[in-house]
Amino acid sequence: MPLRLLVFLAWRGLLQSRLITCLLCAAVAGGVAFQIPNDANLHGYDDEIIAQGVVVGSGDVRVRPREGARFPEGDALAARIARRDGVVAAVPAIMLPGAIGKGSTFKSALIVAVDGGASRVPFVITEGRAVATGDGSSIVVGSALAKRIGVAVGEEVQLRVVFGAGWESIDPENDVGRYTMKVVGLAAGSFLAPESIVVDRAFMTGALAEPHAASVILVHLGDHFAARSTASDLERDEPTASAVAWADDSPFLGSALDASAAIGVLSRAMIGLAVLIPVWALLYVHVLHRQRQIGVMGAIGLSRREVFAIHLMQAALVGVVGVIVGCAVGYALVAWFAHHPIFRSTGFVILPVVSVQSFAVPALLVLGTTLLAGVFPAWRASRLDPARILRGGA
């Protein structure tokens, strides 16, 4: 029998049970419409985790000295790393313990010294501006830290920098720098920035009397998931350096992505079951209601294979219509979540990712589930005995 005729008979059969057909399409559309924004939000969460922890965080690979607190020639090392294939930027930085105070209130904080003109910095300015290169009298304060001590852009604060090994072993006269600084900006955009203080690196290397020093090189890659192999290559080629990939240096980031992937798998499995069971039941009921028509098909010469194909085609038609409707509803939900994020915090916002994958995976999953649900009802229809049906038997 020609395919066109099979499709026609399948469609006519669906129209004879319009309520069941509408319920079938609604079940399929609901599964797609739910899973599309779910996948889009999970992808948005993954992208935000990478952005916060890597892109505007501490980079894909963090290179630190094997011995000592700093690389004496950090600029030269950063330049060599920047020339490697796959490296987008290699940013030398100095990180020291310190404290910031306003009046008599002091709060300890990590001090991050980077070049103002660097292509990648571990923070995002949320108010004011960044510290200009060579400006030794200005700082940027993390938004959370600024809120705790009650400082705003334009105010003067007291900065303390620990140049020694740590608070427990410092010489107060020689190992602590004391400065009056002006707050020129507030920072967020990464897990590190809201609790940190950003200063100009040239100012800090001058205070250390080490003009080219760096305590860490923040290496940014074009492929975030090539970090481990790049770290291994760097350790092999730079004997004085210890290189660690972001997933190993920040276990939270890797665990967060693994958790997101697990939630995605569980969600798809639940959607699959939520579509499979009602579609199977409705198609089976549809076959039971149309036993006489199926008997007529067999009586006029349709083979069991053709009867099976017609009823499986019905599942396919329901799947296609439901997926189209579900994609339209899913797109509307994604647009709503784009304006009403499911999570928003200081510098961390989960926005749904509109991509082919966000729509294709749920659509194919639900369409495949619908076809699977239609196999048994179609087989049951093909096994009906036309003679018994037409005689009024079961």
TORKOL-4160 file (C-alpha; in steps of 0.2 Angstrom, whole numbers, padded with zeros to 4 digits, m for minus):
394
<pt num="1" X="0000" Y="0000" Z="0000"/>
<pt num="2" X="0007" Y="0017" Z="m0004"/>
<pt num="3" X="0014" Y="0028" Z="0010"/>
<pt num="4" X="0002" Y="0042" Z="0006"/>
<pt num="5" X="m0013" Y="0030" Z="0008"/>
<pt num="6" X="m0006" Y="0024" Z="0025"/>
<pt num="7" X="m0005" Y="0042" Z="0031"/>
<pt num="8" X="m0022" Y="0046" Z="0025"/>
<pt num="9" X="m0030" Y="0031" Z="0034"/>
<pt num="10" X="m0020" Y="0035" Z="0050"/>
<pt num="11" X="m0026" Y="0053" Z="0050"/>
<pt num="12" X="m0044" Y="0048" Z="0047"/>
<pt num="13" X="m0043" Y="0035" Z="0061"/>
<pt num="14" X="m0037" Y="0049" Z="0073"/>
<pt num="15" X="m0051" Y="0061" Z="0067"/>
<pt num="16" X="m0064" Y="0048" Z="0072"/>
<pt num="17" X="m0059" Y="0049" Z="0090"/>
<pt num="18" X="m0056" Y="0068" Z="0092"/>
<pt num="19" X="m0056" Y="0068" Z="0111"/>
<pt num="20" X="m0043" Y="0055" Z="0112"/>
<pt num="21" X="m0033" Y="0063" Z="0099"/>
<pt num="22" X="m0033" Y="0080" Z="0108"/>
<pt num="23" X="m0028" Y="0072" Z="0124"/>
<pt num="24" X="m0014" Y="0063" Z="0115"/>
<pt num="25" X="m0008" Y="0079" Z="0107"/>
<pt num="26" X="m0009" Y="0088" Z="0124"/>
<pt num="27" X="0001" Y="0074" Z="0133"/>
<pt num="28" X="0015" Y="0076" Z="0120"/>
<pt num="29" X="0014" Y="0095" Z="0119"/>
<pt num="30" X="0015" Y="0096" Z="0138"/>
<pt num="31" X="0030" Y="0085" Z="0139"/>
<pt num="32" X="0040" Y="0095" Z="0126"/>
<pt num="33" X="0034" Y="0112" Z="0133"/>
<pt num="34" X="0040" Y="0107" Z="0151"/>
<pt num="35" X="0057" Y="0100" Z="0145"/>
<pt num="36" X="0062" Y="0114" Z="0134"/>
<pt num="37" X="0063" Y="0128" Z="0147"/>
<pt num="38" X="0070" Y="0115" Z="0159"/>
<pt num="39" X="0084" Y="0111" Z="0147"/>
<pt num="40" X="0087" Y="0129" Z="0143"/>
<pt num="41" X="0088" Y="0134" Z="0161"/>
<pt num="42" X="0100" Y="0120" Z="0165"/>
<pt num="43" X="0111" Y="0126" Z="0150"/>
<pt num="44" X="0110" Y="0143" Z="0157"/>
<pt num="45" X="0115" Y="0137" Z="0174"/>
<pt num="46" X="0130" Y="0128" Z="0167"/>
<pt num="47" X="0135" Y="0144" Z="0157"/>
<pt num="48" X="0134" Y="0155" Z="0172"/>
<pt num="49" X="0144" Y="0143" Z="0183"/>
<pt num="50" X="0158" Y="0143" Z="0169"/>
<pt num="51" X="0157" Y="0162" Z="0168"/>
<pt num="52" X="0158" Y="0165" Z="0186"/>
<pt num="53" X="0171" Y="0152" Z="0191"/>
<pt num="54" X="0182" Y="0153" Z="0175"/>
<pt num="55" X="0179" Y="0167" Z="0162"/>
<pt num="56" X="0178" Y="0181" Z="0175"/>
<pt num="57" X="0185" Y="0171" Z="0189"/>
<pt num="58" X="0202" Y="0163" Z="0191"/>
<pt num="59" X="0204" Y="0156" Z="0173"/>
<pt num="60" X="0204" Y="0139" Z="0166"/>
<pt num="61" X="0221" Y="0135" Z="0172"/>
<pt num="62" X="0229" Y="0142" Z="0188"/>
<pt num="63" X="0248" Y="0142" Z="0187"/>
<pt num="64" X="0257" Y="0145" Z="0204"/>
<pt num="65" X="0276" Y="0143" Z="0209"/>
<pt num="66" X="0281" Y="0126" Z="0215"/>
<pt num="67" X="0293" Y="0134" Z="0228"/>
<pt num="68" X="0291" Y="0151" Z="0236"/>
<pt num="69" X="0276" Y="0163" Z="0236"/>
<pt num="70" X="0279" Y="0172" Z="0219"/>
<pt num="71" X="0287" Y="0170" Z="0202"/>
<pt num="72" X="0301" Y="0183" Z="0201"/>
<pt num="73" X="0298" Y="0185" Z="0182"/>
<pt num="74" X="0279" Y="0183" Z="0181"/>
<pt num="75" X="0278" Y="0194" Z="0166"/>
<pt num="76" X="0290" Y="0183" Z="0156"/>
<pt num="77" X="0281" Y="0167" Z="0161"/>
<pt num="78" X="0264" Y="0175" Z="0157"/>
<pt num="79" X="0270" Y="0180" Z="0140"/>
<pt num="80" X="0277" Y="0162" Z="0136"/>
<pt num="81" X="0260" Y="0155" Z="0141"/>
<pt num="82" X="0250" Y="0167" Z="0131"/>
<pt num="83" X="0259" Y="0161" Z="0115"/>
<pt num="84" X="0253" Y="0143" Z="0117"/>
<pt num="85" X="0240" Y="0136" Z="0106"/>
<pt num="86" X="0223" Y="0137" Z="0113"/>
<pt num="87" X="0227" Y="0151" Z="0126"/>
<pt num="88" X="0216" Y="0166" Z="0125"/>
<pt num="89" X="0225" Y="0176" Z="0138"/>
<pt num="90" X="0238" Y="0173" Z="0152"/>
<pt num="91" X="0235" Y="0186" Z="0166"/>
<pt num="92" X="0249" Y="0188" Z="0179"/>
<pt num="93" X="0242" Y="0193" Z="0196"/>
<pt num="94" X="0247" Y="0195" Z="0214"/>
<pt num="95" X="0236" Y="0189" Z="0228"/>
<pt num="96" X="0239" Y="0194" Z="0246"/>
<pt num="97" X="0230" Y="0193" Z="0263"/>
<pt num="98" X="0224" Y="0210" Z="0269"/>
<pt num="99" X="0210" Y="0220" Z="0277"/>
<pt num="100" X="0200" Y="0235" Z="0273"/>
<pt num="101" X="0193" Y="0248" Z="0286"/>
<pt num="102" X="0182" Y="0262" Z="0287"/>
<pt num="103" X="0183" Y="0272" Z="0304"/>
<pt num="104" X="0187" Y="0258" Z="0317"/>
<pt num="105" X="0178" Y="0244" Z="0307"/>
<pt num="106" X="0191" Y="0233" Z="0298"/>
<pt num="107" X="0186" Y="0217" Z="0288"/>
<pt num="108" X="0199" Y="0204" Z="0282"/>
<pt num="109" X="0199" Y="0201" Z="0263"/>
<pt num="110" X="0209" Y="0194" Z="0249"/>
<pt num="111" X="0219" Y="0207" Z="0239"/>
<pt num="112" X="0220" Y="0204" Z="0221"/>
<pt num="113" X="0232" Y="0215" Z="0211"/>
<pt num="114" X="0230" Y="0214" Z="0192"/>
<pt num="115" X="0235" Y="0225" Z="0177"/>
<pt num="116" X="0220" Y="0237" Z="0173"/>
<pt num="117" X="0223" Y="0235" Z="0155"/>
<pt num="118" X="0223" Y="0215" Z="0155"/>
<pt num="119" X="0211" Y="0207" Z="0143"/>
<pt num="120" X="0204" Y="0196" Z="0156"/>
<pt num="121" X="0201" Y="0201" Z="0174"/>
<pt num="122" X="0194" Y="0191" Z="0188"/>
<pt num="123" X="0179" Y="0203" Z="0192"/>
<pt num="124" X="0166" Y="0213" Z="0184"/>
<pt num="125" X="0163" Y="0231" Z="0188"/>
<pt num="126" X="0145" Y="0234" Z="0194"/>
<pt num="127" X="0147" Y="0252" Z="0199"/>
<pt num="128" X="0160" Y="0265" Z="0196"/>
<pt num="129" X="0176" Y="0260" Z="0186"/>
<pt num="130" X="0191" Y="0249" Z="0187"/>
<pt num="131" X="0208" Y="0255" Z="0194"/>
<pt num="132" X="0218" Y="0263" Z="0180"/>
<pt num="133" X="0235" Y="0256" Z="0176"/>
<pt num="134" X="0248" Y="0265" Z="0187"/>
<pt num="135" X="0235" Y="0272" Z="0199"/>
<pt num="136" X="0242" Y="0268" Z="0217"/>
<pt num="137" X="0229" Y="0277" Z="0226"/>
<pt num="138" X="0212" Y="0269" Z="0221"/>
<pt num="139" X="0204" Y="0252" Z="0224"/>
<pt num="140" X="0189" Y="0242" Z="0219"/>
<pt num="141" X="0180" Y="0234" Z="0233"/>
<pt num="142" X="0169" Y="0218" Z="0231"/>
<pt num="143" X="0151" Y="0222" Z="0232"/>
<pt num="144" X="0147" Y="0210" Z="0247"/>
<pt num="145" X="0163" Y="0217" Z="0256"/>
<pt num="146" X="0158" Y="0235" Z="0253"/>
<pt num="147" X="0140" Y="0232" Z="0260"/>
<pt num="148" X="0147" Y="0224" Z="0276"/>
<pt num="149" X="0158" Y="0239" Z="0280"/>
<pt num="150" X="0147" Y="0252" Z="0273"/>
<pt num="151" X="0157" Y="0260" Z="0260"/>
<pt num="152" X="0152" Y="0267" Z="0243"/>
<pt num="153" X="0161" Y="0273" Z="0227"/>
<pt num="154" X="0170" Y="0290" Z="0231"/>
<pt num="155" X="0174" Y="0286" Z="0249"/>
<pt num="156" X="0191" Y="0285" Z="0257"/>
<pt num="157" X="0196" Y="0269" Z="0266"/>
<pt num="158" X="0211" Y="0261" Z="0275"/>
<pt num="159" X="0219" Y="0247" Z="0267"/>
<pt num="160" X="0231" Y="0235" Z="0276"/>
<pt num="161" X="0242" Y="0223" Z="0265"/>
<pt num="162" X="0251" Y="0208" Z="0273"/>
<pt num="163" X="0267" Y="0206" Z="0264"/>
<pt num="164" X="0274" Y="0192" Z="0275"/>
<pt num="165" X="0269" Y="0174" Z="0276"/>
<pt num="166" X="0253" Y="0177" Z="0286"/>
<pt num="167" X="0245" Y="0186" Z="0300"/>
<pt num="168" X="0252" Y="0174" Z="0313"/>
<pt num="169" X="0271" Y="0177" Z="0308"/>
<pt num="170" X="0271" Y="0195" Z="0302"/>
<pt num="171" X="0282" Y="0209" Z="0308"/>
<pt num="172" X="0270" Y="0223" Z="0311"/>
<pt num="173" X="0284" Y="0236" Z="0306"/>
<pt num="174" X="0290" Y="0228" Z="0290"/>
<pt num="175" X="0277" Y="0216" Z="0284"/>
<pt num="176" X="0261" Y="0226" Z="0284"/>
<pt num="177" X="0258" Y="0240" Z="0272"/>
<pt num="178" X="0246" Y="0254" Z="0277"/>
<pt num="179" X="0237" Y="0265" Z="0264"/>
<pt num="180" X="0223" Y="0277" Z="0262"/>
<pt num="181" X="0214" Y="0273" Z="0246"/>
<pt num="182" X="0199" Y="0280" Z="0237"/>
<pt num="183" X="0185" Y="0268" Z="0232"/>
<pt num="184" X="0183" Y="0270" Z="0213"/>
<pt num="185" X="0172" Y="0255" Z="0209"/>
<pt num="186" X="0162" Y="0240" Z="0216"/>
<pt num="187" X="0165" Y="0223" Z="0209"/>
<pt num="188" X="0155" Y="0206" Z="0207"/>
<pt num="189" X="0154" Y="0194" Z="0193"/>
<pt num="190" X="0163" Y="0179" Z="0200"/>
<pt num="191" X="0163" Y="0169" Z="0216"/>
<pt num="192" X="0179" Y="0178" Z="0221"/>
<pt num="193" X="0176" Y="0196" Z="0217"/>
<pt num="194" X="0162" Y="0201" Z="0229"/>
<pt num="195" X="0173" Y="0197" Z="0244"/>
<pt num="196" X="0189" Y="0204" Z="0237"/>
<pt num="197" X="0199" Y="0220" Z="0235"/>
<pt num="198" X="0206" Y="0224" Z="0218"/>
<pt num="199" X="0222" Y="0236" Z="0217"/>
<pt num="200" X="0234" Y="0240" Z="0203"/>
<pt num="201" X="0247" Y="0227" Z="0200"/>
<pt num="202" X="0261" Y="0240" Z="0197"/>
<pt num="203" X="0257" Y="0248" Z="0214"/>
<pt num="204" X="0258" Y="0231" Z="0223"/>
<pt num="205" X="0274" Y="0225" Z="0214"/>
<pt num="206" X="0282" Y="0242" Z="0219"/>
<pt num="207" X="0277" Y="0240" Z="0237"/>
<pt num="208" X="0285" Y="0222" Z="0236"/>
<pt num="209" X="0300" Y="0229" Z="0227"/>
<pt num="210" X="0298" Y="0215" Z="0214"/>
<pt num="211" X="0293" Y="0224" Z="0198"/>
<pt num="212" X="0289" Y="0209" Z="0187"/>
<pt num="213" X="0282" Y="0197" Z="0201"/>
<pt num="214" X="0266" Y="0187" Z="0200"/>
<pt num="215" X="0260" Y="0175" Z="0213"/>
<pt num="216" X="0248" Y="0167" Z="0200"/>
<pt num="217" X="0246" Y="0167" Z="0181"/>
<pt num="218" X="0227" Y="0165" Z="0177"/>
<pt num="219" X="0227" Y="0156" Z="0160"/>
<pt num="220" X="0211" Y="0157" Z="0149"/>
<pt num="221" X="0208" Y="0145" Z="0136"/>
<pt num="222" X="0196" Y="0144" Z="0121"/>
<pt num="223" X="0190" Y="0127" Z="0126"/>
<pt num="224" X="0186" Y="0126" Z="0144"/>
<pt num="225" X="0186" Y="0107" Z="0145"/>
<pt num="226" X="0204" Y="0106" Z="0138"/>
<pt num="227" X="0210" Y="0113" Z="0155"/>
<pt num="228" X="0217" Y="0097" Z="0161"/>
<pt num="229" X="0228" Y="0093" Z="0146"/>
<pt num="230" X="0234" Y="0111" Z="0145"/>
<pt num="231" X="0239" Y="0110" Z="0164"/>
<pt num="232" X="0248" Y="0094" Z="0161"/>
<pt num="233" X="0258" Y="0102" Z="0146"/>
<pt num="234" X="0262" Y="0117" Z="0156"/>
<pt num="235" X="0269" Y="0107" Z="0171"/>
<pt num="236" X="0280" Y="0098" Z="0158"/>
<pt num="237" X="0286" Y="0113" Z="0150"/>
<pt num="238" X="0288" Y="0124" Z="0165"/>
<pt num="239" X="0298" Y="0115" Z="0179"/>
<pt num="240" X="0296" Y="0129" Z="0191"/>
<pt num="241" X="0277" Y="0130" Z="0189"/>
<pt num="242" X="0262" Y="0120" Z="0196"/>
<pt num="243" X="0247" Y="0121" Z="0185"/>
<pt num="244" X="0230" Y="0116" Z="0190"/>
<pt num="245" X="0214" Y="0115" Z="0180"/>
<pt num="246" X="0199" Y="0124" Z="0186"/>
<pt num="247" X="0189" Y="0108" Z="0189"/>
<pt num="248" X="0203" Y="0102" Z="0201"/>
<pt num="249" X="0207" Y="0119" Z="0209"/>
<pt num="250" X="0189" Y="0122" Z="0212"/>
<pt num="251" X="0180" Y="0106" Z="0216"/>
<pt num="252" X="0163" Y="0115" Z="0218"/>
<pt num="253" X="0163" Y="0120" Z="0200"/>
<pt num="254" X="0165" Y="0102" Z="0194"/>
<pt num="255" X="0152" Y="0096" Z="0206"/>
<pt num="256" X="0140" Y="0109" Z="0201"/>
<pt num="257" X="0141" Y="0104" Z="0183"/>
<pt num="258" X="0140" Y="0086" Z="0187"/>
<pt num="259" X="0124" Y="0089" Z="0198"/>
<pt num="260" X="0117" Y="0099" Z="0183"/>
<pt num="261" X="0120" Y="0085" Z="0171"/>
<pt num="262" X="0112" Y="0072" Z="0184"/>
<pt num="263" X="0096" Y="0083" Z="0186"/>
<pt num="264" X="0095" Y="0084" Z="0167"/>
<pt num="265" X="0095" Y="0065" Z="0165"/>
<pt num="266" X="0083" Y="0063" Z="0179"/>
<pt num="267" X="0071" Y="0076" Z="0172"/>
<pt num="268" X="0072" Y="0068" Z="0154"/>
<pt num="269" X="0068" Y="0051" Z="0162"/>
<pt num="270" X="0053" Y="0058" Z="0171"/>
<pt num="271" X="0046" Y="0067" Z="0156"/>
<pt num="272" X="0049" Y="0051" Z="0146"/>
<pt num="273" X="0038" Y="0041" Z="0158"/>
<pt num="274" X="0025" Y="0055" Z="0160"/>
<pt num="275" X="0023" Y="0055" Z="0141"/>
<pt num="276" X="0025" Y="0036" Z="0139"/>
<pt num="277" X="0011" Y="0030" Z="0151"/>
<pt num="278" X="m0003" Y="0041" Z="0145"/>
<pt num="279" X="0001" Y="0040" Z="0127"/>
<pt num="280" X="0001" Y="0021" Z="0128"/>
<pt num="281" X="m0015" Y="0020" Z="0137"/>
<pt num="282" X="m0024" Y="0032" Z="0126"/>
<pt num="283" X="m0018" Y="0024" Z="0110"/>
<pt num="284" X="m0023" Y="0007" Z="0117"/>
<pt num="285" X="m0040" Y="0013" Z="0121"/>
<pt num="286" X="m0041" Y="0021" Z="0104"/>
<pt num="287" X="m0038" Y="0003" Z="0097"/>
<pt num="288" X="m0051" Y="m0005" Z="0108"/>
<pt num="289" X="m0064" Y="0008" Z="0102"/>
<pt num="290" X="m0060" Y="0005" Z="0084"/>
<pt num="291" X="m0060" Y="m0014" Z="0083"/>
<pt num="292" X="m0074" Y="m0015" Z="0070"/>
<pt num="293" X="m0065" Y="m0003" Z="0058"/>
<pt num="294" X="m0049" Y="m0013" Z="0061"/>
<pt num="295" X="m0059" Y="m0029" Z="0057"/>
<pt num="296" X="m0065" Y="m0020" Z="0041"/>
<pt num="297" X="m0048" Y="m0016" Z="0036"/>
<pt num="298" X="m0043" Y="m0034" Z="0037"/>
<pt num="299" X="m0058" Y="m0040" Z="0028"/>
<pt num="300" X="m0055" Y="m0029" Z="0013"/>
<pt num="301" X="m0037" Y="m0036" Z="0011"/>
<pt num="302" X="m0025" Y="m0026" Z="0022"/>
<pt num="303" X="m0011" Y="m0036" Z="0029"/>
<pt num="304" X="m0006" Y="m0036" Z="0047"/>
<pt num="305" X="0009" Y="m0027" Z="0043"/>
<pt num="306" X="m0001" Y="m0013" Z="0035"/>
<pt num="307" X="m0013" Y="m0012" Z="0050"/>
<pt num="308" X="0002" Y="m0011" Z="0061"/>
<pt num="309" X="0010" Y="0003" Z="0050"/>
<pt num="310" X="m0007" Y="0013" Z="0050"/>
<pt num="311" X="m0008" Y="0013" Z="0069"/>
<pt num="312" X="0010" Y="0016" Z="0072"/>
<pt num="313" X="0008" Y="0031" Z="0059"/>
<pt num="314" X="m0005" Y="0037" Z="0071"/>
<pt num="315" X="0007" Y="0038" Z="0085"/>
<pt num="316" X="0019" Y="0047" Z="0073"/>
<pt num="317" X="0006" Y="0060" Z="0068"/>
<pt num="318" X="0001" Y="0063" Z="0086"/>
<pt num="319" X="0020" Y="0065" Z="0090"/>
<pt num="320" X="0023" Y="0077" Z="0076"/>
<pt num="321" X="0008" Y="0088" Z="0080"/>
<pt num="322" X="0012" Y="0088" Z="0099"/>
<pt num="323" X="0030" Y="0092" Z="0097"/>
<pt num="324" X="0026" Y="0107" Z="0086"/>
<pt num="325" X="0013" Y="0114" Z="0098"/>
<pt num="326" X="0025" Y="0110" Z="0113"/>
<pt num="327" X="0040" Y="0119" Z="0104"/>
<pt num="328" X="0029" Y="0134" Z="0102"/>
<pt num="329" X="0023" Y="0134" Z="0120"/>
<pt num="330" X="0041" Y="0130" Z="0126"/>
<pt num="331" X="0048" Y="0145" Z="0117"/>
<pt num="332" X="0035" Y="0156" Z="0125"/>
<pt num="333" X="0040" Y="0149" Z="0142"/>
<pt num="334" X="0059" Y="0152" Z="0138"/>
<pt num="335" X="0055" Y="0170" Z="0134"/>
<pt num="336" X="0046" Y="0172" Z="0151"/>
<pt num="337" X="0060" Y="0165" Z="0160"/>
<pt num="338" X="0072" Y="0176" Z="0151"/>
<pt num="339" X="0063" Y="0191" Z="0159"/>
<pt num="340" X="0059" Y="0182" Z="0176"/>
<pt num="341" X="0075" Y="0172" Z="0180"/>
<pt num="342" X="0073" Y="0157" Z="0191"/>
<pt num="343" X="0088" Y="0163" Z="0201"/>
<pt num="344" X="0095" Y="0180" Z="0203"/>
<pt num="345" X="0109" Y="0185" Z="0216"/>
<pt num="346" X="0123" Y="0198" Z="0216"/>
<pt num="347" X="0131" Y="0196" Z="0200"/>
<pt num="348" X="0124" Y="0178" Z="0197"/>
<pt num="349" X="0109" Y="0176" Z="0186"/>
<pt num="350" X="0103" Y="0161" Z="0178"/>
<pt num="351" X="0096" Y="0165" Z="0161"/>
<pt num="352" X="0089" Y="0151" Z="0149"/>
<pt num="353" X="0099" Y="0147" Z="0134"/>
<pt num="354" X="0090" Y="0148" Z="0117"/>
<pt num="355" X="0099" Y="0135" Z="0106"/>
<pt num="356" X="0095" Y="0121" Z="0094"/>
<pt num="357" X="0100" Y="0109" Z="0107"/>
<pt num="358" X="0088" Y="0116" Z="0120"/>
<pt num="359" X="0073" Y="0112" Z="0108"/>
<pt num="360" X="0080" Y="0097" Z="0098"/>
<pt num="361" X="0084" Y="0086" Z="0113"/>
<pt num="362" X="0066" Y="0087" Z="0121"/>
<pt num="363" X="0058" Y="0086" Z="0104"/>
<pt num="364" X="0067" Y="0071" Z="0099"/>
<pt num="365" X="0065" Y="0063" Z="0116"/>
<pt num="366" X="0046" Y="0065" Z="0117"/>
<pt num="367" X="0044" Y="0060" Z="0099"/>
<pt num="368" X="0054" Y="0044" Z="0101"/>
<pt num="369" X="0044" Y="0041" Z="0117"/>
<pt num="370" X="0028" Y="0043" Z="0108"/>
<pt num="371" X="0033" Y="0031" Z="0094"/>
<pt num="372" X="0038" Y="0018" Z="0108"/>
<pt num="373" X="0021" Y="0020" Z="0116"/>
<pt num="374" X="0013" Y="0017" Z="0100"/>
<pt num="375" X="0021" Y="0000" Z="0096"/>
<pt num="376" X="0011" Y="m0011" Z="0108"/>
<pt num="377" X="m0006" Y="m0004" Z="0103"/>
<pt num="378" X="m0002" Y="m0005" Z="0085"/>
<pt num="379" X="0004" Y="m0023" Z="0087"/>
<pt num="380" X="m0012" Y="m0026" Z="0096"/>
<pt num="381" X="m0022" Y="m0019" Z="0082"/>
<pt num="382" X="m0013" Y="m0030" Z="0069"/>
<pt num="383" X="m0017" Y="m0046" Z="0079"/>
<pt num="384" X="m0036" Y="m0043" Z="0079"/>
<pt num="385" X="m0045" Y="m0057" Z="0070"/>
<pt num="386" X="m0056" Y="m0048" Z="0057"/>
<pt num="387" X="m0069" Y="m0063" Z="0056"/>
<pt num="388" X="m0071" Y="m0063" Z="0074"/>
<pt num="389" X="m0073" Y="m0044" Z="0075"/>
<pt num="390" X="m0086" Y="m0044" Z="0061"/>
<pt num="391" X="m0096" Y="m0058" Z="0069"/>
<pt num="392" X="m0097" Y="m0047" Z="0085"/>
<pt num="393" X="m0084" Y="m0057" Z="0095"/>
<pt num="394" X="m0071" Y="m0049" Z="0106"/>
